[in-house]
């Protein structure tokens, strides 16, 4: 299944900002919504993007690899929309 644009935006914001809370604030949703969207994208692509421990979320190597690609894709979309 292809991840939704909303899910990818949540992943991109969380990776760029380094925090699910900061991503939630930027996207004007709850932290729980970001967490659910990230988990959904992870399930859809079959890769963990964050290691989860207690109250910390650390990008995995896959997440770190995906971050610049998503950032570039959303900058390009912003440029044409």
N, C-alpha and C positions, 0 to 999 in steps of 0.2 A: 504494500500500500504506500502511496506517495504521501509524505508529510504535508500538512496544511501550511499555508503561508503564515497563518497566525502562530502555529507551533514553531515554525522556523524563526519567526520574529522573536518569540519568547526565548528560544535557545540563543539567538544572536545577542540579545540584550543581556542575558545572564552571563554569557561568556565575556562580552565586552566590559560589562560593569563589575564582574566578579562577585555578584550577589543576586540571589533570587529576589530579595527585598527591593534592591535598587532597580532591578528589571521591572518588578511589579509597579513601583512608583512611576517609572518612566512610561510604561504602557498603560497606566491607570487601571490596573487590575489588582487582585489580591496575590499575595505570595503563594497561596495554595493553588491559584489558577496557573501561575508560572510553573510550579512544581508538577502539576498534572500535565500541562502541555509538554514540558520537557520529557517526562516519563513516556508520554504518548509517542513523541518523536523518536525517542530511544527504542521503543518497541517496534516502530514502523521501519526503522533503518537497521535494527538488529545490532546496535552498538550502544554501549554506555558512554555518555558524554560527560558525566560528572561522577566522581566518587562521593558518596554520601556518608558522613560520619557525624553523629550527634547534630550539632548546629552548623556544620561547615559543608560546603559544596566545593570540591576542587575539580577543575577540568581534567579529564583523562587525556592521554595522548590523542585519541580520536577527536575529543572536543577541542583541544588546542590546534589540531590540524584543520578542523572545520571552521574555526573562528574567522580567520582572514577571508575564507571563501564566502561565508555568509555576509560578512561586512561589506565586501566588494559587491556582491550581488544586490544587496539592499541599497548601496550608494548608487549603483547603476539604475536601479528601478526609480529611485528618487529623482535622478537626473532627467528621466524621460516622462515622468508623470507630473 
